[in-house]
Amino acid sequence: MRALVYFAVPAIFLSSQAHASPPAERAPASALLRDPAALSAWLRERSPEVAGSAAREAEARAEAGSARLFPNPTAEASLGNISSSARAPRDVKPADRLSWGAGLSWEVELGKRGPRIRAADLEALSARASFEESLAERVAEARAALAEAVRLRARQTILEDSLEASRQNVELQKVRLDHGDLSGSEYDRLLVDSIHQASDADRGRAELEAALATCAGILVAPCELDDDGADALDAAAALPSELPDAEGAVRSRPDYRSIDLSRRAAEQEGALARRRAIPDPTFSVGFEHDPFNEVADWIQAGVGIPLPLFDRGQHDVARAVARQRALDRDATALVVQELARIRALEERRRSLEESLRRLEGEAVPLSAGIVASTLAAFNHGEIGMTDWLLVRRENTELLLQVLDLRGELFAVRNDLRRAYGLDAAVSSPDG
């Protein structure tokens, strides 16, 4: 029943995508990060990798349709008594000497049609699961590319703000230098620090442009960043409050289902190979006209049975059994590896969340207060240049560290969505 329902579902986007040009619109980063369904729909319409996977699914469906066809009958015709000698009787017209015949033969399969159809149906379902897996994998990859662009944009904002503050301070300290309240060496150190920050900002811009190019390549459209900043990272790759059972989630993923369906298809291929030992008879019926026979016209029927003396499908059986065993091991390895990966990701997630709570709740406010008080003390000549530069640099590094941790936490959530099959559930027609 499942196969019948499956084949009733039309291919909804392959034909419309084959020769379509990608739209020129821009990919809204924050909106796609927050909405897995919207990101999945975007990639369905634009990603050539997803379209290629859909084409392979269509190929498997065509194979399943071909498996349902019966063998074609064979029509035969013959013409005889055509004289090639000058000694042929002259009292009989050439047309009256001709004999002719017509016949039809048809091979009848015994015990093979059922397993062949079931194997093809299972392979088609496996191809469908592979398509869902390809789409889910592309969703996770696109989300990671979007998030990296957002992170680098937020990082660049921090660097630019720090650089602007440094330049303003240089201008302010230039006044003190002109009035003799600041030594030339201390002012030079400010200039060196400002140049160093400008270099960091330039390098950050280059990294951001590279991330945007990568993002555009995956989403097949320019990636548009808004002003949400790092907050978009926190809203991306959201996880449900209660995650499903890990092993059950892995076994429900399309990549596991694809392996399992292929394994079941290999079982049917083995059954088909075993039944090759059953000969398929060929039935024939024909009509023949011979003017030189006492009975000029007659009908004849026959049956031909191949003798499975050498090829009885034994090697195909061994191949199917080996493929079934290999796929079974692949499925087991997938479950074991993914369960270990989920445990590691969960532990990493807890550690990152705890680190971020401490840094954002305690360290960042303290650092901001220290920067303000240190700058005031430096302007009043109470501390030296070294202390001021050190405090400012430590504050910038703290902000960048917090941003990096938010990016790492997003990456862990993104991997957990992938491991639990959450994106596949959203991308599935039944999801």
Secondary structure, 3 states (H helix, E strand, C coil): CHHHHHHHCCCCCHHHHCCCCCCCCCEEHHHHHHCHHHHHHHHHHHCHHHHHHHHHHHHHHHHHHHHCCCCCCEEEEEEECCCCCCCCCCCCCHHHHCEEEEEEEEECCCCCHHHHHHHHHHHHHHHHHHHHHHHHHHHHHHHHHHHHHHHHHHHHHHHHHHHHHHHHHHHHHHHHHHCCCCCHHHHHHHHHHHHHHHHHHHHHHHHHHHHHHHHHHHHCCCEECCCCCCHHHHHCCCCCCCCCCHHHHHHHCHHHHHHHHHHHHHHHHHHHHHHHHCCCCEEEEEEEECCCCCCCEEEEEEEECCCCCCCCCHHHHHHHHHHHHHHHHHHHHHHHHHHHHHHHHHHHHHHHHHHHHHHHHHHHHHHHHHHHHHHHHHHCCCCCHHHHHHHHHHHHHHHHHHHHHHHHHHHHHHHHHHHHCHHHHHHCCCC
